[in-house]
Amino acid sequence: MCGRYENAVNKEELDEIFSRYIGKLNIDYDIDEVFKEENIAPTDRIKVIVLEDNVFKVKAMKWGIRSKIFDPKRKLKGLDPEFERDVFNSRTDTVINPKRTNDWQEAFTEQKCLIPLTAFYEWPAMNKKEPLRISLDNEKVFFTGGFYKKDIKGETGASILTCPPNHFMSPLHDRMPVIFRAEIAGGYLKLPHELAASMCNTPDESVKMCSEVAELLITKPKVTKKVKPEEPLTLF
């Protein structure tokens, strides 16, 4: 969690909400670049908000940081335990652990970012074919905390922070994205590192969440198209 999300807020709406609670936004990407609004997936290009020289900037980055991963369990299966993977989610208990020192922790300390969402998706264990669209009640847009860094291929990517689930999410998954409502999101970028880290907790019950079946993502069975005998068979 989270493996898919939605950012269906337009530039004007994001500017208005961000300016009301946090500050002016400056665009720092090719204005003609087209971004997905629904079913945003790892490795897609996404919009992230950073604070550089006291200026809030909207940048375009890849969702995921290509990294070398070591998994000893793979060796038991006859596979190379070291492999490359796009890390698109990062656990708060790993990244914000004062007892650990690594480049991921450094990236979180120095290169935090906010990712705007209008919803994220989750697939309940009891029904993997009908994902749920999860949003905040009465909130047009909210934000998840993350960080960014250059990966092993030299491309800048962003990773979303995840935390243990709250009461609403626990029946669906054992992790959920760190969530900030607009009125407090700016603190994640502006506050000293220790205070920003203390914000990355499981949302309390004041954060009202709601869900609905995500029709867009429901798995559709393959259907064989009826064709004339002379036409080739096509699956879609």
C-alpha positions in Angstrom: 0.0 0.0 0.0 -0.3 2.1 -1.8 0.0 0.6 -5.3 -2.4 2.8 -7.2 -3.7 6.3 -6.7 -5.7 9.1 -8.2 -4.8 12.8 -8.6 -7.9 14.2 -10.4 -7.5 17.8 -9.1 -6.7 20.4 -11.8 -4.0 23.0 -11.6 -6.4 25.8 -10.5 -7.9 23.7 -7.7 -4.5 22.6 -6.4 -3.2 26.2 -6.5 -6.3 27.5 -4.6 -6.1 24.9 -1.9 -2.4 25.0 -1.5 -2.2 28.8 -1.4 -5.1 29.0 1.1 -3.3 26.8 3.7 0.4 26.6 2.8 1.7 29.1 0.2 2.1 29.9 -3.5 3.0 27.1 -5.8 5.5 27.4 -8.7 5.5 25.0 -11.6 8.9 23.5 -12.4 8.1 21.1 -15.2 7.3 21.2 -18.9 3.9 22.8 -19.0 2.9 20.6 -21.9 3.6 17.3 -20.1 0.5 15.1 -19.7 0.0 13.3 -16.4 -2.5 10.5 -15.6 -5.3 11.4 -13.3 -6.7 8.0 -12.5 -5.1 4.6 -11.9 -1.6 6.1 -11.4 0.8 3.3 -11.1 4.5 2.8 -10.1 7.0 4.1 -12.7 4.4 6.6 -14.0 5.4 10.2 -14.1 3.8 12.0 -11.2 3.5 15.5 -9.7 5.3 16.1 -6.5 5.7 19.2 -4.4 9.1 20.2 -2.9 10.4 23.2 -1.0 13.6 24.6 -2.5 15.1 27.9 -1.3 11.8 28.6 0.6 9.9 28.3 -2.7 7.2 25.6 -3.1 7.7 23.9 -6.5 5.6 21.4 -8.4 8.0 19.0 -10.1 7.6 15.9 -12.3 9.3 12.7 -11.2 9.0 9.0 -11.7 7.0 7.2 -9.0 9.6 4.7 -7.8 13.3 4.8 -7.0 15.3 2.1 -8.9 17.5 0.4 -6.4 19.4 -2.7 -5.7 17.6 -5.0 -3.2 19.0 -7.9 -1.3 16.6 -10.7 -0.4 18.1 -13.8 1.2 14.9 -15.7 0.6 15.5 -15.7 -3.1 18.7 -17.7 -2.7 16.6 -20.6 -1.2 14.7 -20.6 -4.5 17.8 -20.7 -6.6 17.5 -17.0 -7.5 20.1 -14.2 -7.3 19.4 -12.6 -3.9 20.5 -9.2 -5.2 18.2 -7.7 -7.8 16.9 -4.4 -9.0 13.5 -3.0 -8.2 11.6 0.2 -8.2 10.9 1.1 -4.6 7.7 3.1 -4.8 6.7 2.7 -1.1 8.9 3.1 2.0 8.1 2.1 5.5 8.3 4.8 8.1 9.8 2.5 10.7 12.7 1.9 8.3 13.3 5.3 6.9 12.7 7.3 10.1 14.7 5.1 12.4 17.4 7.1 14.3 19.3 3.9 14.9 19.9 3.3 11.2 22.0 5.3 8.8 21.7 4.9 5.1 21.1 6.9 1.9 17.3 6.4 2.2 17.3 8.1 5.6 19.5 10.8 4.2 17.0 11.4 1.3 14.1 11.6 3.8 16.0 14.1 5.9 17.1 16.3 3.0 14.7 15.7 0.1 11.1 15.4 1.4 8.2 15.9 -0.9 4.4 16.0 -0.8 2.3 14.1 -3.3 -1.2 15.4 -3.9 -4.0 12.8 -4.1 -7.7 12.8 -4.5 -7.9 9.1 -3.7 -5.9 5.9 -3.5 -7.0 2.3 -4.2 -6.9 -0.9 -2.2 -7.8 -4.5 -3.1 -9.6 -6.2 -0.2 -8.3 -9.7 0.4 -11.8 -11.1 0.2 -12.4 -9.7 -3.3 -9.3 -9.0 -5.4 -11.4 -8.2 -8.5 -13.2 -5.2 -7.0 -10.8 -2.7 -5.7 -11.9 0.1 -3.4 -11.4 3.8 -4.1 -10.5 5.4 -0.7 -10.7 9.1 -0.1 -11.1 11.6 2.7 -14.6 12.7 3.6 -15.2 16.3 2.6 -11.6 16.8 1.3 -11.2 17.5 -2.4 -7.5 16.9 -2.2 -5.1 15.6 0.4 -1.4 14.8 0.5 0.9 11.9 1.3 4.4 12.3 2.6 7.4 11.1 0.7 10.9 11.7 -0.4 12.9 11.7 -3.6 16.5 10.8 -4.7 18.4 9.9 -7.8 18.3 6.2 -8.4 21.0 3.8 -9.7 20.2 4.8 -13.3 20.6 8.5 -12.5 16.8 9.2 -12.8 15.1 11.2 -10.0 12.3 9.2 -8.4 9.9 9.6 -5.5 8.8 7.1 -2.9 5.6 7.3 -0.8 5.9 6.8 3.0 3.6 4.1 4.5 2.7 3.6 8.1 0.6 1.1 10.1 -3.1 1.2 9.2 -5.8 3.0 11.2 -9.1 1.5 12.3 -10.6 2.2 8.9 -7.8 0.6 6.8 -6.8 -2.3 9.0 -9.4 -4.7 7.5 -8.0 -3.9 4.1 -4.2 -3.9 4.5 -1.4 -3.9 7.0 0.0 -0.6 5.7 -1.4 2.7 4.4 0.1 5.9 3.1 1.1 8.7 5.5 -1.8 11.2 5.1 -1.9 14.9 5.6 -4.9 17.2 5.2 -4.1 20.4 3.4 -4.1 22.6 6.5 -1.1 20.7 8.1 0.7 19.4 5.0 3.0 22.4 4.7 4.6 21.5 8.1 6.0 18.3 6.6 8.2 20.4 4.3 8.8 23.4 6.4 9.4 22.1 9.9 12.8 20.8 11.2 13.5 17.2 10.4 12.6 15.8 13.8 9.2 17.5 13.9 8.4 16.5 10.3 9.3 12.9 11.1 6.9 13.1 14.1 4.1 13.9 11.7 4.4 10.6 9.9 2.1 8.6 12.1 -1.0 6.5 11.6 -3.9 9.0 11.0 -6.1 9.3 14.1 -9.9 9.1 14.1 -10.3 12.8 13.2 -9.2 11.9 9.7 -12.6 10.7 8.3 -12.1 8.2 5.4 -14.7 6.7 3.0 -14.6 4.1 0.3 -16.5 3.0 -2.8 -16.0 0.3 -5.4 -13.5 1.6 -8.0 -15.4 0.7 -11.2 -12.4 1.9 -13.3 -10.1 -0.7 -11.9 -12.4 -3.7 -11.8 -10.8 -6.6 -13.6 -12.8 -7.4 -16.8 -12.7 -10.9 -18.2 -11.3 -11.3 -21.7 -14.0 -11.6 -24.3 -13.7 -13.4 -27.6 -14.9 -11.1 -30.4 -17.4 -12.7 -32.7 -16.0 -12.4 -36.2 -16.7 -13.6 -39.7 -14.9 -16.9 -40.7 -12.4 -15.0 -42.9 -11.4 -12.6 -40.2 -8.6 -13.3 -37.7 -9.6 -14.0 -34.1 -9.0 -11.0 -31.9 -8.9 -10.9 -28.1 -9.5 -7.6 -26.3 
